[in-house]
Amino acid sequence: MGRMGLGVAAGCAVVTCAIAAALVGRRARSWWRWARVVGVVGQFEEDCATPVWKLRQVVDAMVVEMHAGLASDGGSKLKMLLTFVDTLPDGNEDGVYYALDLGGTSCRVLKVQLGGGGSRIINHKVEQQQLPEELVSRTSGEFFDFIALTLKEFIEREENGQVPGSKKELGFTFSFPIRQLSVSSGVLIKWTKGFTSEDVVGKDVSQCLEEAMSKNGLHMQVAALVNDPVGTLAVGHYDDADTVAAVMIGSGTNACYVERSDAIIKYQGLLTDSGFMIVNMEWGNFWSSHLPRTSYDIALDDESPNRNDQGYEKMISGMYLGEIVRRVLCRIAEVSDIFGDPAHHLSVPFILRTPLMAAMHEDVSPDLREVGRILQESLQTSGLSLKAKMIVVRVCDTVTRRAARLAAAGIIGILKKIGRDGRTKGKPRRTVVAIERGLYTNYSMFRVYLNEAITDILGEEIAQNIVIRVSEDGAGIGAALLAAACSSKR
C-alpha cells in the first residue's frame, strides 16, 4: 500500500473514531438525561408512598383531631361544626317539597314528590338557572330577589300558574361558609367562588331568602339549611338506613357523619330527641405530620391564597391533582429535554386540569395517543417519545394513588371514631358511607385505589362490611328530603 493509501486509511480511521465518539457521547448524554428524569420521578414516588402502616397512622390522626374538634372550638384543624340536623329521612315522609341549591355560578330549583310508607321518591323535577355575572356583586336585596323570583317562576309552572296559598317547606342548600344557628338558619361567614356582595356577610341567609320570597308573594319558609355532604348523607340514609357518613370529593372535599349528642363535649348539655346529630367536619382542613407531603405540595401551598389551610384538600381533591402533576412535569423539563421546549406552558399554574390528567392516566392505547394529544393541546408539546408519555402516566398514577388512599384513610378514621370500623368486639356491622358524584364516579382509577386502600387498612374480612355507595344529587334532593324530615318532626 502506498503512502496515499495509508493516508486515506488513517483519515477514515479518524473519521470513524470521531463518529463513534459522537455516538458514544450522544448515548451518554441520553443516558444521563433519562437518569435525571428517573431520579426525579423515583424521588417523587418515594415521597408520595402510602404503605398500610402510614395509612393507619393517618386514620389514628384523623380520630385524634375529631376528638379535639368536638372538645373545643379551635382545638383542632377540623372545625367539627354542628348542623342541628338530628332527624334523617327514613322513607315515611310524604308530600311535595321544594328545594333550592345555590352553589356557584348557577342555582337549581327542584320539586320532589314523596309517597311515604316505603314508596320512596315518586317523582322529581330539576331546573337550572345561570346567575347573571353582575349579580355576584349586587346588594343582598337584589341577590335574594333574583333567587326568590327564580323559585317562584318554577313553582308557578309546576302548579299551573298558581302559587300555593298555605306556607310550604323549603330545603335550601347554600354551599358557602356559614355559622349554623339552627337546622333552618345560619349566618354567612364569608363569600367564596368570586361572590363579593358584602352586605350579606354576617346575615342569616335563610332570613334574607324568606324576606325576598315574602316580598315577591311566595309563601314559603326554610325548613332545612344544609351543605352538600349533609344533603348527600340524607339521600344515603333515605335509600339505606345503615348510612352513617357522607363524603364529597370533587373540586373540593368535605365530610359529615352521625355523632352521638353526648360526644359533642364543646356543647355540654346538648340534647336531641334522637340522641344524635350530624357533624360537618370541614375535613379539607385536616392536617397531620403523617401525611406524605412532598416539595411540590409545599410549593403549591406557599403560592396559594390560603397558605397553611386546607392541607388535606390540596392533596386529595380535584382542584389540585392536575396542578401537582404539572409541577412534577415542570421539574422534569428543568432537568431534561424529553418534552422538547414547552417550559413556558408548563410554568403556567393550573394549566393542566384534573379531568385532563385523568384522561391521560386512563389511556390504554398502545402508543398512548390520548396522552400525546392532551399534551399537544394543553402544553404545545409535539413528537413525544413513547418513553416520555409513559413517564407522564407514571406521575399521574402516583398523584392519584396517593390521593385516593389518603381519602380512604380519612373515611376509615370517621368509622373508627364512631366504632363502625369493624374492630370493636362482636360481629362487624354493615356500614354504608354515601359518596357524592365526583372523582369517585368520574375517575375509575381513583375509585379502584380508594376501594383497594379500604381493604388494605381493614383487611378483607372486615372490609366486606363497608359499603361505599354513590348518592345522587345530595345538594338538591337531599335538601328536599331534610325539609320533609324536619317538617314531619314538627
Secondary structure, DSSP 8 states (H G I E B T S, - for coil): --HHHHHHHHHHHHHHHHHHHHHHHHHHHHHHHHHHHHHHHHHHHHHT---HHHHHHHHHHHHHHHHHHHHSTTSSSS--EE--------S--EEEEEEEEE-SSEEEEEEEEEE-TT--EEEEEEEEEE--GGGGGS-HHHHHHHHHHHHHHHHHHHTTT---SS-EEEEEEE-S-EEEEETTEEEE----TT---GGGTTSBHHHHHHHHHHHTT--EEEEEEE-HHHHHHHHHHHH-TTEEEEEEESSSEEEEEEEEGGG-GGGTT---SSSEEEEE--GGG---TTS---HHHHHHHHTSTTTTS-TTHHHHSHHHHHHHHHHHHHHHHHH--TT-S-HHHHTSTT-S-HHHHHHHHT--STT-HHHHHHHHHHH---S--HHHHHHHHHHHHHHHHHHHHHHHHHHHHHHHHTT-SS-SSSS---EEEEEESSHHHH-HHHHHHHHHHHHHHH-HHHHTTEEEEEES-IIIIIHHHHHHHHHHH-
